[in-house]
Amino acid sequence: MNYELTDLPERTRKPRQEGFTMAMDKGLSLREVEDFIDVASQYTDIVKLGWATSYVTPKLHEKIELYRSANIPVYLGGTLFEAFIIRDQLDDYRKVLDKYKLEYAEVSDGSIEIDHGKKCEIIRTLCDQVTVLSEVGSKDAEKIIPPYQWIELMQTELEAGAWKVIGEARESGNVGLFRPTGEVRSGLVQEILTQIPNDKIIWEAPQKEQQVWFVKLCGANVNLGNIAPSEMISLETVRLGLRGDTFHLFLKN
């Protein structure tokens, strides 16, 4: 850091299991990726190429290599996975993972219906190839999943081999874990945490108010995802109690 301050929470260091931040790349250019890495690589644990943007992104291989050169792994958005699955192209999806030498993959069913047994089978299959992040929750704002079902889905997907489970929120932060207004479904989150270890969950929280809420609930080293590249420095100050929203959270006096 650039100077010394007392009464700051201890942040975990990369590579880390907790305090994990997933940034969402929705179509950055190579030059923008270079700038992003220059500013925020130390705070970025993994980058998701949002939904199916990788299908139309120019110079995709070069982009992935740029991230890799900064020791930031990349994975493809869950919507792309679902686009392959609904077309019965799982083997083709696995070839894409190999083609781009990807070490992570997301398994999700936010836009389509997948039998949960089949979803877990896919997780087990992909675990032989990559580290799997599995996403729970629907992108349909009208589909409300009760807390006990969130817990059951998360538990079985972790048991199937998922490294971490992701709580769905979309890039907008207004479905799944959140109400259409962006307000956290606080009862849902707290009930999930009674059964699922906090370090096994990545909470999608694209909005600043959502990030603040999770830091206040779970501490500086909560796992957060769908963070805009331009918000990575801002999020780190929230984690450290150096933004007004969490300013008093970690002070001892």
N, C-alpha and C positions, 0 to 999 in steps of 0.2 A: 504493500500500500504506500501511498505518497507521504503519509505522516502518521503520527501515533495518536490514538484515542483510547481511553479506558472504557470499561463497561460496555464492551461489544460482545455479542454472542460468538462463540467459536464456530466457524464454518468448516465443514468437512472439505477435504481436498480431493481433486481428481486423481485417479479414478475413484468414484464414490458410489456408495449404495444409498446414502441419504443426502438430502440437500441437492438432489438431482434436478437439473433444469433442461427441459426439452424445448428447443426453439423451432418455430414453424417457418419454413422457407416457402413462400407462396409464389415464387417466380423471380428470385433475385438474379441479376446478371452476374457474370463472373467478376466484374469489377466491384459490384456491391458485396459479393461474397468475400473478396479480398479485404474490403474495408471492414466488414462485419468481423472477420477473423482478427484483424488488427486490433479492434476495440474490445471484443467480447469473448475471445476464445477461451480464456481462463475461467469464464463463468458458464460456458456452454458444454453440456455433457453429451448431447446428441442432437441431431437435426432431423426433423421430419420434412420431407418434401410433400407439402400438403395435398390431401386427397389424391387426385390423379394428375397433378401438374407435371409429374415426371414424364408423362406420355408426350407432352407437347413442348417441353423445355429444350431450347437449343443447347448444344454442347453439354449434354447431360453427363457424359463420362468425365469431361474436364471439370465440371462443377463438383462431382463426387470426389475426384482426385484432389481438388483444392481443399475440401474439408478434411480429407484423409491426411493430407500433408500437415494439417494443424492438429492431428490426433482427435478429430471430432468425427465419430461415426455417423452415418446417414442411414435412414430407412425410408421406405416408400409409404405414403399414406394408406390408411385402411380402406378407403373408398376404391383405390386401385386394386387392392387384394380382392375386394368384393366384386369388382368388374370382371376379374378373371374367374372367380368362383361361379358367378351366375351364368357364365358361358362355358362352364365345365372345363376350365383351362388351368387347373392347379399345376399340372406338370409344366406348362408354359410359364407360369408365374415363377416356379422354382428355377427355370432356366434363366429368367431375367435376374434373379438374385445372384446366380452364378456369373452371368455375363458381366455384371457391374461389381462383382466381388463384395457384395453386401454381407455384413455380419449380423444384421438385425432385420426382423420383419414384424409387421403388425398384423395380427389376426383380429378381424372385427366383423360385426354384423349390424352396424348402425343403419344401413340403408336397405338391407335385404333380410329375409328370414332364413336362418340356417338352423337346422336341428342341432340342439346343443351337444348331443353326443357326437355328431359329425364335426362340429366346431372343435371339440376337444381332440378328436382323432386327427384333425388337420394340425392342431398345435403339436401333438406328439410327433407327427411326421416331420414337420418343419424343424422341430428341436434337434433332429439329427443333422441339420444343415446350418442353422443359424440360431441366434438367441431370439426368443419370441417375446414380444410385448402383446398382450391380448387386451382388447378394449371391451368394456362392458357398458351398455346403455344404448339408447336409440337416438337417431337424429330426428325422429318424428316427435315434435313437441306435444302431440296429442297422446303419445304412448307413455303412460306413467307406470314405471316398474316399482313394485313395493319393495321396501328395504330388505325383507327376508330373502327376496329373489336376487337382489343385487349381491347379497352376501353369498348365497348358494352358487351363483354364477362365478363370482370371483374365486371362491374356494376351489371349485372343481377345475377351473382353468389354471390356477396355480398348481394344483395336484397333477394336471396333465403335462406340466412342464414349463408353463409361462414363467419368465424371469420376474416380470412385474405385470400388474394389471393397471389399465388406464381407465379412469372415470370419464365417460363421454361428456363433452360440452360443446363440440364443434369449435370452429375458429372464432365464432361470434360470442360464445359463452351464454347461450340462452336456451339450451335444452339439457336433458339428462340430469346432471347434478344441480342445474339451475332452473329457476322459473323463467318464463319469457322475458321478464324485466331484467334478468341478470342476477336476481337475488339468489343466494345460496339456499338450497334445500337443507337447512342446517340439521334438522332431525335425521334426515337420510344419512348425511355424512357422519354424524356422531354415532348412529347405530351401526353403520359399516365398520367404524373403528373399534367397536366392541368385540368384533370377531376377526377382522383382517388387520395384520400388522401394518402400521403406518408406512414402514420402509418398503413394503411390497406394493404400494399404490402410487401411481402418478396421477395427480389431480389436474385435469385440464382446467386452466384458469386464465383465459386471455385478458380479462379485464382487471385493471389495477385494484378495484375494490374487492374483487374475488381473491386476488393474491394476498392482499392485506388480511382478509378474513382467515385464510388458511395459515398464514404466518402467526397470527394471534392465537389460533386454535392449537397448532401443532409445533410451533417454534420455527427458528431460522432455517432448520434443515429439513423442511417439508419438501417432498418431491412435487414439482409443478411442471406443467406442460402447456403446449400451444402458446408459447410466449413469442411475441413479435420480435424480430431481431433488433429493432430500434428500441425495445423496452428492456433489453437484458441488463444494462447498467442500472436503469431505474429499479428493476426488481431486486438487484443485489443490495441497493440502498434500503429497500423495504425490509429485506431479510436481516440487515444489520442494525435496524432501528435508526437509520440516518435519513428518513423521510418523515414528514410530519405525521403521517398515518400510524407509524409504529415508533415514534420518537421516544416515548416513555416506557416502551415495553420491556426493555432490557436494562434500564438504569437501576442501579442498586440502591441509590438514595433518592 
